[in-house]
Amino acid sequence: MRLYLRCLFCFLLVSEASVPLRAQVLDSLSAEDDVPRELSFPLNASGTRYIKASLSAQVWARFNQSNPGTLVFGQPRNSTFDIGIRRVRIRIMSQLTERVFIYAQLGQASLNRVSPRQVSPFFQDVVTEFTVLHRWLTLGGGLTSWGGFARLTSASISTFTTLDTPVFCQPTINALDQSMRKYSLYAKGKLKKLDYRLAISDPFPIQTANGQYDPVISPAAHFAPQPPHKQYSTYWSYQFLDEESNQTPYFRGSYLGAKRVFNLGLGTQWQHDAMWQLADNGRDTLRTAMWLWAADAYLDLPTHRGEALTAYAGYYHYDLGNYYLRSLGIMNPANGVNPAQQSLNGAGNAFPLIGTGSSVYLQAAYLLRPKLFSTLGTLQPYADLIRARYDALRDPMLSYNVGVNWLIRGFEARITLNYQNRPVFRLEERTVKQRRGAVVLQYQIII
């Protein structure tokens, strides 16, 4: 039966039934470069009903100055050079009717030589939607990041202006969620210039988070092991100039001069009794709510000769309980640390990114004129900075990135060179001892 179905499918592809599909592919080829613009199959003559697919990959080559005491499979390493897959994604979406939309995304992330082998891809998103009132109200549900409370908590992974998303703005990543996705019901829409989203979510239990569950209660707050309560999130953005699409939850990093965008946003996220810690008497258990909120501004403006300025500023305030602090190392090149030499950061490239307190994030990029290198595209230099005051640290946490995107074909084919500088905190004093850096070369392709 399976063989019969496969043969039938192949026959349909080469038969007259596939003529519209072949025509669509041929029409998408430009006379200039003969490259398909989009993997799309129309379901009606006007193209308003469709099935679309895309594939993307980000490959890293990286040199990292290791944190003190770093071990790689038991061997001390002052520095590391590694090659890895930062992300790979397959996306499928379909507008079945004027009101019915479905979106799914499959992939993996942060795979390098210290990762387990043959790690299976998993669903990042599975979303079904129904439009109730045209652009004003759409209801949906599934595994999704519509519960984001700031622009960067639901950022488009393929159009980052910088090398990578600033992970500090995703404070529950892989603890109460799966790469910032949760099983959610949501509402979204546009009220003239006001774009909104509201979500109620089922957080993942901390016990199923790899390496995040600590059964020992302490004076410093951690995620509680009890069955999690529902999580409530919202984000509102006033779009002063051009409107942005809200078909998926992901905000673009840059429009590369194609739009004039200026937005102001405000959002929050709350969960009852998400945290636990020892009370001041050292005996009782204290349970507290998690409350996160952010205010941000986003600007993307074309200037002259096809150049464009992109900028973002955000203020984030996290209440995760007394002295909550979490270090993260993106695609960490190390897997151990010598206890006699370790810092507060941990192994490899980790540093304290998330904690109870406030942080400011600034980002700016400038797109140079199109076809700066003729058929090989143009450049987009950028820089960003995070400054945070966390209760568990005596010194501010300050980290920055500087880099440049070589946009060979926009974001569809780009090479990024990035330098990151991060602080290293003393284990006991919790003050900055020194700083470490990392250089990353990324190649991204999107089909």
Secondary structure, DSSP 4 states (H G I P E B T S, - for coil): -HHHHHHHHHHHHHSGGGHHHHHHHHHTB-TTT--BS-EEEESSTTSSSEEEEEEEEEEEEEEEEPPTTEEETTEE-SEEEEEEEEEEEEEEEEE-SSSEEEEEEEEEEEE-TTSPSSPPPEEEEEEEEEEEETTTEEEEEEEESTT-SSGGGGB-TTS-SSSS--GGG-TTTTTTSBTTBEEEEEEEEEETTEEEEEEEEEPPPGGGSTTT---S--SS-EE-SSPPPPEEEEEEEEESSSPPP-SSSPBPS--TTS--EEEEEEEEEEEEEEEEEE-TTSSSEEEEEEEEEEEEEEEEEE-STT-EEEEEEEEEEEE-STT-EEEE-TT-S--EE-TTT--SS-STT-EEEEESEEEEEEEEEEEPPTTTTGGG-EEEEEEEEEEEEETT-SS-EEEEEEEEEEEEETTTEEEEEEEEEEEEE-TTT-SEEEEEEEEEEEEEEE-
